[in-house]
Amino acid sequence: MKAAMWYGLEDIRVVEVEEPVVSEGMVKIEVEWGGICGSDLHEYVSGPMTIPVKEPHPLTGQLAPVILGHEFAGRVVEIGDRVSNVQVGDRVTVEPVLTCGTCMYCQSGRYNLCPKLGFHGLTSNGGGFSEYTTVPAQLVHKLPDNISYEEGAVVEPAAVAVYAVRQSGLKVGDTCAVFGAGPIGLLLIQAAKAAGASKIIAVEVSESRLAKAEALGATHVINPKTDKTVEMIHRITDNRGVDVSYEAAGVESSFLDAIESVKPDGETVIVSLWENPVSFNPNLLVLKERKIRSSCAYRHVFPEVISLIANGKINTKGLISKKIHLDQIVEEGFNTLLTDKSHSKILVTPKSINI
């Protein structure tokens, strides 16, 4: 079968690999659609970040090259022994978090903090950018009939956003700012709206992304290229500052503005992955008793996220800007996302269909 594999920095190839064989406790999925994630982009231009290249991953024993793709949906075509939660023919999406199940974090339900944390499609011997993939049955979530495969492929990044908002101190009626209106930022805006935020301020340098942010629920938009971000946020909030800011851009300037935009005793939540370290003055926190917290992936939210999408509370269709075939994944996928910031979510199919 065909699969898109990461071999190294700026080296992703669509190659022929062996079709996976289902085993006990595993589910085989025929992939319909997969999404290119920001973390995939990081691996492409700055990696390896999570992909194992020197030592095998402690859970999977995998070394690069690896099949990419951790945001995907498809149809169950085979199940292994001792699988009872899904049946052949079910339409599903996958929660791609791989954990040991025995450490103190897994045992306490905080499995996203497992010291051996891995991801299907990054540290495993499979991934969603392929015709078929096999995953542990407990990672498989059924899709209701009113969620398409395309929407199902966006459940995973939506879970990142919903979990980040849940982890924050945002309450009904609070104000927030979202720095970065890429896919995660656009989903954060919707998650904050679903959580009852009264004002949602989107901060982004791309005018097309700001327009999309407004269409998806932002009450105010700011372009740092033309506006004084912190000053405008304080003006919008009657000189209080927002209750919570979410950093989803991954650059130092937005990180600093995210801190300065929150009120005294407010909170900045870091959701993005970072290619470079940042420098900042801790007095930005100390003198206002501001707080910084981070959010890693998600835990225990996939069913709720699927429900939010099914009920129209989160619009995943609104993120999809382009659909391509697997053979086009490098030029029309990765390279397009790097050069054209009007795109938010590009979906990839391994199937020979008209798009």
N, C-alpha and C positions, 0 to 999 in steps of 0.2 A: 504494500500500500504506500501512498504518498504521505510524507510528513515534513514539516518545516523544523529543521534542527539548528540549534545554536552551537557553532563550532568555536567561536571566539569573538573578539571585538570586531564589530561591523562585518561579521561573517555568519550569516544565516542562509542555509541552503534547503531547497525542497528536494528531497531525496527519496529513494525507494527503501523501505524498511520492512521487516517481517510484521505481519498482522498479529496483534497480541492474542494470546490464548487465555480464556477465562479459567480461573482456579477457585478453590473453595473460598467463600466469603466475598467474592469479587463480582462485579457487574461489567458486562461489555456493552459499550455505547457506540452507536453509529452517529458520528458528529454531524450536526446540521450547520451550526454557526458558532464561531468563536470570535471574541473581541481582542484587539491589540490593546494591552494595558500599558499604563505609564511605567510600570516596573519592567515590562518587556523592553520598552524603549531605553530605559536606563541600562539594561543588560546589553543592548545593542551598541550604544554609543560610549558607555563607560564601564562595562562589565569586565570581569565577573563581579557581581555584588552578592548574589545568593547562590548562583550556579556553582557546584563543586568542580574544581579543576585540578587541585593538588591532592586532596584526600577524599575518598568516597564519602558520600553523605551518610551520617550515622544510622539513619532509619532505612534508607533505600539501597545503600551501597553503590549509588550511581555516581559516575564521573561524566564530565562533558565528553562528547556531544550529547545534548539532551533535546527531546522534542518539546517545543514551547507550547504555550496555550493553557491558561488556567481560568479563563472566562469562557465558558462554552455551554451549549445545550444540545441535546440530541435524543435519540430513541434507543431504548434498551433492546438489544438483539439477542442477548444470552445472559443467563445468570448461573453462578456457581452453586455448589452445594451449600446448604445452611444460609441461603439468602431468602428472606421472606418479606422484606419491606417493599420490593418492587417486582414487577412481572415483565415478561417479554412484551414489547409493544408500548410500554409506558413512555410518556414524554417527560424528560427530566433535565435538571441542571445539576451542577456538582459544586459542593463546598470543598475546595481543593486543599484544605489544610491537613497536613500529615503530622501526627504527633505520636509520642511513645505510649501514652495511656497509663503510665505507671508512676511518673514523677509527681511531686507535691502539687504542681500546678494543674496537671491533668486530673489528678484525683480530686482536686477542689473545684473542678469545672472551669478553670481558667486555662483551657488547653491552648489558647493562642500565645501563651507565655512559655510553652514547653521549651526547655533548653535545646532539644533536638528538632525544633520546629522545621518543617519542610513544606513544600508546595508541589502538588501535582502540576506538571507543566513547567517546573523550574528545577526541582531537585529530584525528580522521579525519572523512571524509565519510560514514561509516556507523557502525553499532553493533548490538548484539544485541537492543536493545529495538525490534525491527522484525520484519516478516514475513520479509524476506529481507535478507541482507547479503553482500558480497563481500570476500574477504580474500586476501592473498598466500598461495600454496600452501604455502610453507615454515612458515607459522604454524599449519597444520592438523594435528591429531593424531587418529588413529583411536581410537574407544572399543571395548573388547572387549564381547562380547555380554552379559556379566554386570554391566555398568555401565549404569544407566538414563540417559536424557537429563537427568533431574533431578540425578543424581549428577554427570553430566558438566558441568553448569553450575557445580558447586562445585570443579572441578579447579583453576581459576585461583586462588582464595583459598587453597586447600590448598597450592599451589605457593609462595605467599608464606611460609607457615608452615614448610614443609619447607626452603626455601632459608635462612630465618633460623636455623633450628637447625643446618643444615650450616655456615653462616658462623660460628657461635659456637664456643666451645671445649668444648662439652658432649661428654663421653665416657661410655661405658658405666659405669653405677654412680654417676654424678654426681647431685647434687641441683640442682633449679632451681625458680624461682618465676615464675609468669606473672601479670602485672598487667593485668587486664581480661579478662573472659570473654565478650566479644562473639564474632562469627564467627572472627576471626583468632586471638583468645586460645584459643578452644575447639580450633581446629586446631593451634595451637602445643602445647597439652597433648598431643594425640595424636601429633604429630611427635616431641616429646620422649620420649614413651613408646616409640615405635617405635625411637628412637635408643638406648634402654637406660637412661634416667634412673631412678634408684632411688626418689627422692621428687620429686613434682611438686606444688607448692603453688599453688593458684589464689587470686588476690586480686581481689575483686569486690564492689561495693555492692549488687547485685541478688541476692536470695536465690534467685530462680528460675534465674538464670544460674549461680549456685554449684551448685545441684542438678544442672544439666546438665553442669557441669564435672566434678563427681564421677562422674556416670554415664559420662562419656567418658574417664576415666582419671586425674583428679587424685587424689592420695593424701591431700591435706589441703586444706581450704578456709578462707579467712579473709575476713570482712567488715569493712572498715575503719571502718564506722559503729559497730560494737560491740566490735571487737578492736583491740589495739595491734599493728599489722601487723609492724613490724620486730622488736619484742620476741618475738612469737609465732614468726616465722620462725627467729630465733636459737634459741628453745627447741626447735623441731622438729628443728633440725640440730645439737643438742648444743653450742650456743653457737659454732658455726663460721661460720654464714652459708651461703647456697647458693653453689654453684660458678658458676651463671649465672642471671641474671634477665632476663626478656623484658618490655619495656614495650610493651603493646598497648592502653593506655587513652587516651593522648594528653592527660593532664592533669598539672599540675605536682606535685601531691601524690603521685601514683603514681610519677612519675619520680624524685622524691627518695627515696621508700621503696624503689624498685627498686635504687637505688645503695647505700643503707645496708643492704640485706638481703644483699648478697653478701659473701663472705669476703674477707680480704686477698688481693690478687692475683686477685680474682674479676672477673667481666665482666658488664656490663649491655648488652643489645642493644636498641636502639630500633627497633621495627617499625612503630609507628603514625605516621600523618600528624598534623600539628599545626596548629590554627587560630590559636594564640597563642604568643608566646615564653615561655620560663621563666627564672627566676633561681635559681642554685644556687651554693653555696660549693665551689670546686674542691678545697678541703682534704678534702672527702669522698672524693676520688680520691687526692690526693697522699699523705696520711698513711697510707693503706692500700694504696697501689699498685694501686688498682682501675682498671679499664679501661671505657671506653664505646666501643661500635661501633654502627654502623647497618646496616640491611639494606634495600636498594632492590629491590622487586619480586622478581625471580628470574632465573636463567639456567641452562640445561641441566638442568632438573629435571622437565619435564612427563612424559616417559616413565616415570620412576621414581614420580612421584606417581600417575599412572594405575595403575601396578602395585600400589602400596600400597593404593589404594582397591579394586581388583579382588580383592586378597588379604585384605581385611578388616582391614588394619592401621590404616587411617584410615576412620572412619565418617562419611561426608558426609551420609547420610540423617538422622543424629542432629542435624544443624544446622538442617534445614529445618523452620521453624515455621509457614509459611503459604504458600499458593499463590493467585495472583490472575491476572486477565486484564489485558492491556495497558491497556485503558480505565480500570482501577482504580489505575494505578500511583502516582498522586499521593496520593489520600486513603487508600487501603488499603495502599499501599506506603511511600512516603517519610514521610508524616505519621504513620503507625502506628509506624514504626521510631523516630521522634523522640519519641513520647509513651509508648510501651509497651516498656519494656526487657526484658519477658519474651521478646520475639522475638529470634531470632538471624539466620536467613537467610530472607528472603522471596523466593520465586521468581515470575517473571512469564512468562506465555505469550501470544504474539500470536495463538494459534489459537482458534477457536470450539469449545471442547470443554467438557464438564462437568468440574468440579474437585471 
